[in-house]
């Protein structure tokens, strides 16, 4: 059984600018990593959008989802020895597409909990990621949620992914951190 075949749907969203889902749809599959160390989580901070996002990105045509996850984590964060990959959930969204061949993008973000070595290596960011001011950063998960919520409420720079990322961060707290805290009490 593949890592994605039985992955639970966490949320499905449709961008408010889409009145319906008729039109030419581009399907994009992404793998995103959830890497925790206590209350700290490895995130990508992007200055252009002033937000925190889970590391990960598009899976190449014909690429295995786990291989795509590992490649993206290595490129974006310098992660070494990605291991213990466990399915967390799927977040799907329908958003307007900015390229002429399609009207809508159907983005499926497959999220995985995994572990990496403590020391990060060199990143291999793409030019647009560098130009957007993307940097990997360990941050307290509650601080990341608070930061993203403030950006959503007050910034005109926010990107389209911030709602997804903030939703995912809150689910991570509910399902992974609170569960761990309860286990420690018992």
SEFI-402245 format. One record per atom (N, C-alpha, C): atom name; residue number from 1; z, y, x. Coordinates in steps of 0.1 Angstrom, whole numbers. Example, Ala and Ser with C-alpha at 12.3 -4.5 7.8 and 13.67 -1.06 7.14 Angstrom:
REM SEFI-402245
   name   resi       w       v       u
      N      1      78     -57     132
     CA      1      78     -45     123
      C      1      78     -33     132
      N      2      71     -22     128
     CA      2      71     -11     137
      C      2      79       0     129
//
This chain:
REM SEFI-402245
   name   resi       w       v       u
      N      1       0     -12       9
     CA      1       0       0       0
      C      1       0      12       9
      N      2      -8      22       5
     CA      2      -9      34      14
      C      2       3      44      11
      N      3       5      53      19
     CA      3      16      63      18
      C      3      14      72       5
      N      4       1      73       1
     CA      4      -1      82     -11
      C      4      -3      75     -24
      N      5      -5      62     -24
     CA      5      -9      55     -36
      C      5       1      56     -47
      N      6      14      56     -44
     CA      6      24      56     -54
      C      6      33      69     -53
      N      7      27      79     -47
     CA      7      35      91     -45
      C      7      37      99     -58
      N      8      49     102     -61
     CA      8      53     109     -73
      C      8      48     123     -73
      N      9      44     128     -85
     CA      9      40     141     -87
      C      9      52     150     -89
      N     10      54     160     -80
     CA     10      65     169     -81
      C     10      62     180     -91
      N     11      50     185     -90
     CA     11      46     197     -98
      C     11      31     199     -98
      N     12      26     204    -109
     CA     12      12     207    -110
      C     12      11     222    -115
      N     13       4     230    -108
     CA     13       3     244    -112
      C     13     -12     249    -113
      N     14     -14     258    -121
     CA     14     -27     264    -122
      C     14     -25     279    -120
      N     15     -33     285    -111
     CA     15     -32     299    -108
      C     15     -35     308    -121
      N     16     -27     318    -123
     CA     16     -29     326    -135
      C     16     -43     332    -137
      N     17     -50     334    -126
     CA     17     -64     340    -127
      C     17     -74     330    -133
      N     18     -70     317    -133
     CA     18     -79     307    -139
      C     18     -77     305    -154
      N     19     -87     308    -162
     CA     19     -85     307    -177
      C     19     -87     293    -181
      N     20     -95     285    -173
     CA     20     -97     271    -176
      C     20    -102     264    -163
      N     21    -103     251    -163
     CA     21    -107     244    -151
      C     21    -122     240    -151
      N     22    -130     247    -159
     CA     22    -144     245    -159
      C     22    -150     252    -147
      N     23    -160     246    -141
     CA     23    -166     252    -129
      C     23    -167     241    -118
      N     24    -172     246    -107
     CA     24    -174     237     -95
      C     24    -161     237     -88
      N     25    -156     224     -87
     CA     25    -142     222     -81
      C     25    -144     216     -67
      N     26    -137     222     -57
     CA     26    -136     217     -44
      C     26    -122     210     -43
      N     27    -122     198     -38
     CA     27    -110     190     -37
      C     27    -106     190     -23
      N     28     -93     194     -20
     CA     28     -88     195      -7
      C     28     -74     187      -7
      N     29     -73     178       3
     CA     29     -61     170       5
      C     29     -54     175      17
      N     30     -41     178      16
     CA     30     -33     183      27
      C     30     -21     174      29
      N     31     -16     173      42
     CA     31      -4     166      45
      C     31       6     176      50
      N     32      18     176      45
     CA     32      28     186      50
      C     32      41     178      54
      N     33      47     183      65
     CA     33      59     176      70
      C     33      72     183      67
      N     34      82     175      63
     CA     34      95     180      61
      C     34     104     175      72
      N     35     108     184      81
     CA     35     116     180      93
      C     35     129     187      93
      N     36     139     180      91
     CA     36     153     186      89
      C     36     162     182     101
      N     37     171     192     103
     CA     37     182     189     113
      C     37     194     196     107
      N     38     201     188      99
     CA     38     212     194      91
      C     38     206     204      80
      N     39     211     216      80
     CA     39     206     226      71
      C     39     194     233      76
      N     40     190     230      88
     CA     40     178     237      94
      C     40     166     229      91
      N     41     155     236      90
     CA     41     142     230      87
      C     41     131     236      96
      N     42     122     228     101
     CA     42     111     234     109
      C     42     101     239     100
      N     43      98     252     101
     CA     43      88     259      92
      C     43      78     266     101
      N     44      68     271      94
     CA     44      59     281     100
      C     44      61     294      94
      N     45      64     304     102
     CA     45      65     318      97
      C     45      51     324     100
      N     46      46     331      89
     CA     46      33     338      90
      C     46      35     353      88
      N     47      33     361      98
     CA     47      36     375      97
      C     47      27     382      87
      N     48      14     378      86
     CA     48       5     384      76
      C     48      10     383      62
      N     49      16     372      58
     CA     49      21     370      45
      C     49      36     372      44
      N     50      43     373      55
     CA     50      57     374      55
      C     50      64     363      48
      N     51      60     350      51
     CA     51      65     339      44
      C     51      67     327      54
      N     52      75     318      48
     CA     52      78     305      55
      C     52      71     294      48
      N     53      64     285      55
     CA     53      57     274      49
      C     53      60     261      57
      N     54      59     250      50
     CA     54      60     237      57
      C     54      48     235      66
      N     55      50     230      78
     CA     55      39     227      87
      C     55      30     216      81
      N     56      17     218      83
     CA     56       8     208      78
      C     56      -5     215      74
      N     57     -14     207      70
     CA     57     -27     213      65
      C     57     -37     202      61
      N     58     -49     206      61
     CA     58     -60     198      56
      C     58     -62     185      63
      N     59     -64     174      56
     CA     59     -67     161      62
      C     59     -82     161      63
      N     60     -87     157      74
     CA     60    -102     156      77
      C     60    -108     145      69
      N     61    -121     146      65
     CA     61    -128     136      58
      C     61    -127     122      66
      N     62    -123     112      59
     CA     62    -122      99      65
      C     62    -109      97      74
      N     63    -101     107      75
     CA     63     -88     106      83
      C     63     -77     100      74
      N     64     -70      91      80
     CA     64     -58      86      73
      C     64     -48      97      71
      N     65     -40      97      60
     CA     65     -31     108      57
      C     65     -20     109      67
      N     66     -15      98      72
     CA     66      -4      98      83
      C     66     -10     104      96
      N     67     -22     100      99
     CA     67     -28     105     111
      C     67     -30     121     110
      N     68     -35     125      98
     CA     68     -36     139      95
      C     68     -23     147      96
      N     69     -13     141      91
     CA     69       1     147      92
      C     69       5     149     106
      N     70       4     138     114
     CA     70       8     139     128
      C     70      -1     149     136
      N     71     -14     149     134
     CA     71     -23     159     140
      C     71     -19     173     137
      N     72     -17     176     124
     CA     72     -13     189     120
      C     72       1     193     126
      N     73      10     184     126
     CA     73      24     188     131
      C     73      23     191     146
      N     74      15     183     153
     CA     74      13     185     167
      C     74       6     199     170
      N     75      -5     201     162
     CA     75     -12     214     164
      C     75      -4     226     161
      N     76       3     226     149
     CA     76      10     238     144
      C     76      24     240     150
      N     77      31     229     154
     CA     77      44     231     159
      C     77      47     226     173
      N     78      37     218     178
     CA     78      40     212     191
      C     78      49     200     190
      N     79      50     194     178
     CA     79      58     183     175
      C     79      54     171     184
      N     80      64     164     189
     CA     80      62     152     197
      C     80      69     140     191
      N     81      62     129     192
     CA     81      67     116     187
      C     81      71     116     172
      N     82      61     120     164
     CA     82      64     120     149
      C     82      66     106     145
      N     83      77     104     137
     CA     83      80      90     134
      C     83      88      90     121
      N     84      91      77     116
     CA     84      98      75     104
      C     84      93      83      92
      N     85      80      83      90
     CA     85      73      90      80
      C     85      75      84      66
      N     86      81      91      57
     CA     86      85      86      44
      C     86      79      96      33
      N     87      73      90      23
     CA     87      68      99      12
      C     87      79     106       5
      N     88      76     119       2
     CA     88      86     128      -6
      C     88      80     131     -19
      N     89      67     135     -20
     CA     89      61     139     -32
      C     89      49     147     -31
      N     90      41     148     -42
     CA     90      28     155     -43
      C     90      30     167     -51
      N     91      25     178     -46
     CA     91      24     191     -53
      C     91       9     194     -54
      N     92       4     195     -67
     CA     92     -10     198     -69
      C     92     -12     211     -75
      N     93     -22     218     -71
     CA     93     -25     231     -76
      C     93     -40     234     -78
      N     94     -43     242     -88
     CA     94     -56     247     -90
      C     94     -57     262     -88
      N     95     -65     266     -79
     CA     95     -65     280     -75
      C     95     -80     285     -75
      N     96     -82     298     -76
     CA     96     -96     303     -74
      C     96    -100     300     -60
      N     97    -113     298     -58
     CA     97    -118     295     -45
      C     97    -127     307     -40
      N     98    -126     310     -28
     CA     98    -132     322     -22
      C     98    -145     320     -16
      N     99    -151     308     -16
     CA     99    -164     305     -10
      C     99    -174     303     -21
      N    100    -187     307     -18
     CA    100    -197     307     -29
      C    100    -201     294     -35
      N    101    -199     282     -28
     CA    101    -203     270     -34
      C    101    -194     264     -45
      N    102    -182     269     -46
     CA    102    -172     264     -56
      C    102    -165     276     -63
      N    103    -160     273     -75
     CA    103    -152     282     -82
      C    103    -137     280     -81
      N    104    -133     267     -80
     CA    104    -119     264     -80
      C    104    -116     254     -69
      N    105    -104     255     -63
     CA    105    -100     245     -53
      C    105     -89     237     -60
      N    106     -90     224     -59
     CA    106     -79     215     -64
      C    106     -72     210     -51
      N    107     -61     216     -48
     CA    107     -53     213     -36
      C    107     -42     203     -39
      N    108     -42     192     -32
     CA    108     -32     182     -33
      C    108     -24     182     -20
      N    109     -12     186     -21
     CA    109      -3     187      -9
      C    109       6     174      -9
      N    110       4     165       0
     CA    110      12     153       1
      C    110      23     156      11
      N    111      35     155       6
     CA    111      47     159      15
      C    111      54     147      20
      N    112      58     147      32
     CA    112      64     136      39
      C    112      77     141      47
      N    113      87     133      46
     CA    113      99     135      54
      C    113      96     127      67
      N    114      99     133      78
     CA    114      97     126      91
      C    114     106     132     101
      N    115     106     125     113
     CA    115     114     129     124
      C    115     105     132     136
      N    116     110     141     145
     CA    116     103     144     157
      C    116     113     145     168
      N    117     108     145     181
     CA    117     117     148     192
      C    117     123     162     191
      N    118     134     164     197
     CA    118     141     177     196
      C    118     133     188     202
      N    119     127     185     214
     CA    119     119     195     221
      C    119     105     196     216
      N    120     101     208     213
     CA    120      87     211     208
      C    120      78     213     220
      N    121      65     209     219
     CA    121      56     211     230
      C    121      47     224     227
      N    122      36     225     233
     CA    122      27     236     231
      C    122      20     234     218
      N    123      18     245     211
     CA    123      10     245     198
      C    123      -5     246     202
      N    124     -14     242     192
     CA    124     -28     244     194
      C    124     -33     250     181
      N    125     -28     262     179
     CA    125     -32     270     166
      C    125     -46     274     167
      N    126     -52     275     154
     CA    126     -66     280     153
      C    126     -66     295     154
      N    127     -77     301     157
     CA    127     -78     316     158
      C    127     -72     323     146
      N    128     -76     319     134
     CA    128     -71     326     122
      C    128     -56     325     121
      N    129     -50     313     125
     CA    129     -36     312     125
      C    129     -29     321     135
      N    130     -35     322     146
     CA    130     -29     332     157
      C    130     -30     346     151
      N    131     -42     349     146
     CA    131     -44     363     141
      C    131     -35     366     129
      N    132     -31     356     121
     CA    132     -22     358     110
      C    132      -7     359     115
      N    133      -5     357     128
     CA    133       9     357     133
      C    133      17     345     129
      N    134      11     333     130
     CA    134      18     321     126
      C    134      26     316     138
      N    135      38     313     136
     CA    135      47     307     147
      C    135      56     297     141
      N    136      58     285     148
     CA    136      68     276     143
      C    136      82     281     146
      N    137      91     278     136
     CA    137     105     283     137
      C    137     115     274     130
      N    138     125     271     137
     CA    138     137     264     130
      C    138     144     275     123
      N    139     147     273     110
     CA    139     154     282     102
      C    139     164     275      92
      N    140     175     281      89
     CA    140     183     276      78
      C    140     175     276      65
      N    141     175     264      59
     CA    141     167     263      47
      C    141     170     273      36
      N    142     183     276      34
     CA    142     187     285      24
      C    142     182     299      28
      N    143     182     303      40
     CA    143     176     316      45
      C    143     161     316      42
      N    144     154     305      44
     CA    144     140     305      42
      C    144     137     307      27
      N    145     145     300      18
     CA    145     143     302       4
      C    145     145     317       0
      N    146     156     322       5
     CA    146     160     336       2
      C    146     149     346       7
      N    147     144     343      19
     CA    147     133     352      24
      C    147     120     351      16
      N    148     116     339      12
     CA    148     104     337       4
      C    148     106     343     -10
      N    149     118     342     -16
     CA    149     120     348     -29
      C    149     119     363     -28
      N    150     124     369     -17
     CA    150     124     384     -16
      C    150     109     388     -14
      N    151     101     380      -6
     CA    151      87     383      -4
      C    151      80     383     -17
      N    152      82     372     -25
     CA    152      76     371     -38
      C    152      79     383     -48
      N    153      91     388     -47
     CA    153      96     398     -56
      C    153      91     412     -51
      N    154      89     414     -38
     CA    154      87     428     -34
      C    154      75     431     -26
      N    155      67     420     -21
     CA    155      56     422     -12
      C    155      43     421     -19
      N    156      34     430     -15
     CA    156      20     429     -19
      C    156      12     421      -9
      N    157      18     416       2
     CA    157      11     408      12
      C    157      11     393       9
      N    158      19     389      -1
     CA    158      22     375      -2
      C    158       9     367      -5
      N    159       9     355       1
     CA    159      -3     346       0
      C    159      -1     337     -13
      N    160     -11     330     -16
     CA    160     -11     321     -28
      C    160      -2     309     -27
      N    161       2     305     -14
     CA    161      10     293     -12
      C    161      25     295     -13
      N    162      30     307     -14
     CA    162      44     310     -13
      C    162      52     303     -25
      N    163      46     303     -37
     CA    163      52     297     -48
      C    163      54     282     -46
      N    164      44     276     -41
     CA    164      44     261     -38
      C    164      55     259     -27
      N    165      55     266     -17
     CA    165      65     264      -6
      C    165      79     266     -10
      N    166      81     276     -18
     CA    166      95     279     -23
      C    166     100     268     -32
      N    167      91     264     -41
     CA    167      94     252     -50
      C    167      98     240     -41
      N    168      90     237     -31
     CA    168      92     225     -23
      C    168     106     227     -15
      N    169     108     239     -10
     CA    169     121     241      -3
      C    169     133     238     -12
      N    170     132     243     -25
     CA    170     143     240     -34
      C    170     145     226     -38
      N    171     134     218     -39
     CA    171     134     204     -42
      C    171     140     196     -30
      N    172     137     201     -18
     CA    172     142     195      -6
      C    172     158     196      -6
      N    173     162     208      -9
     CA    173     177     211     -10
      C    173     183     201     -20
      N    174     177     201     -32
     CA    174     183     193     -43
      C    174     183     178     -40
      N    175     172     173     -34
     CA    175     171     159     -33
      C    175     175     153     -19
      N    176     174     161      -9
     CA    176     177     156       5
      C    176     191     162      10
      N    177     193     175       9
     CA    177     205     180      14
      C    177     217     178       6
      N    178     216     180      -7
     CA    178     227     178     -16
      C    178     231     163     -17
      N    179     221     154     -16
     CA    179     224     140     -16
      C    179     232     136      -3
      N    180     228     142       8
     CA    180     235     139      21
      C    180     249     145      20
      N    181     251     157      15
     CA    181     264     163      14
      C    181     273     154       5
      N    182     268     149      -6
     CA    182     276     140     -15
      C    182     279     127      -8
      N    183     270     121       0
     CA    183     273     109       7
      C    183     284     111      17
      N    184     285     123      23
     CA    184     295     126      33
      C    184     309     127      27
      N    185     309     132      14
     CA    185     322     134       7
      C    185     327     120       3
      N    186     319     111      -2
     CA    186     323      98      -7
      C    186     328      89       3
//
